[in-house]
Amino acid sequence: MPTAKLKDRVYNGPAVSFKKGKVATLYEANAMGHPVRLAISIDNAALNSLDMPAPGPRSPRCLFL
């Protein structure tokens, strides 16, 4: 059974511009190479520049990217 250190199983994508801020991705695999985590990091500047949803039947907790 192959094993790998955690730092060798976590892959960070580059931070890229999104709206008025930055976003980045992270992918983690287990010791067998199977995916166990996918994350998207959005900084405050990007979050604050998102469009607010229009009033209507949609959930007020939706983000419109």
C-alpha positions in Angstrom: 0.0 0.0 0.0 1.6 3.3 -1.0 1.9 6.1 1.5 2.7 9.7 1.1 3.3 12.6 3.4 0.4 15.0 3.6 2.4 17.9 2.0 2.9 15.6 -1.0 -0.8 15.0 -1.3 -2.1 18.6 -1.2 -2.1 20.5 -4.4 -2.6 24.3 -4.3 -3.7 26.1 -7.4 -2.4 29.6 -8.1 -4.4 32.6 -6.8 -6.1 34.3 -9.7 -8.0 37.5 -10.1 -11.8 37.3 -9.6 -14.0 40.4 -9.6 -12.0 42.8 -7.3 -10.1 40.2 -5.4 -8.4 36.8 -5.6 -9.5 33.1 -5.6 -7.5 29.9 -5.2 -8.2 26.2 -5.2 -6.9 23.3 -3.1 -7.1 19.6 -3.9 -6.1 16.9 -1.4 -5.7 13.2 -2.1 -5.5 10.3 0.4 -2.5 8.0 0.5 -3.9 5.9 -2.3 -4.3 9.0 -4.5 -8.1 9.2 -4.3 -9.6 12.7 -3.8 -10.7 13.6 -0.3 -11.1 17.4 -0.3 -11.6 20.1 -2.8 -11.7 23.7 -1.6 -12.2 27.1 -3.1 -10.7 30.1 -1.2 -12.3 33.5 -2.0 -10.7 36.6 -0.3 -12.8 39.4 1.2 -12.2 41.8 -1.7 -13.7 39.2 -4.1 -16.6 38.4 -1.8 -17.4 42.1 -1.2 -17.5 42.7 -5.0 -20.1 40.0 -5.8 -23.4 41.1 -7.1 -26.3 41.0 -4.7 -29.2 38.7 -5.7 -32.3 40.4 -7.1 -35.4 40.1 -4.9 -37.5 37.1 -5.7 -38.1 33.4 -5.0 -34.4 32.5 -4.8 -32.7 31.8 -1.5 -31.1 35.0 0.0 -28.1 32.8 0.9 -27.2 32.2 -2.8 -23.9 33.6 -4.2 -24.0 34.6 -7.9 -20.5 34.2 -9.3 
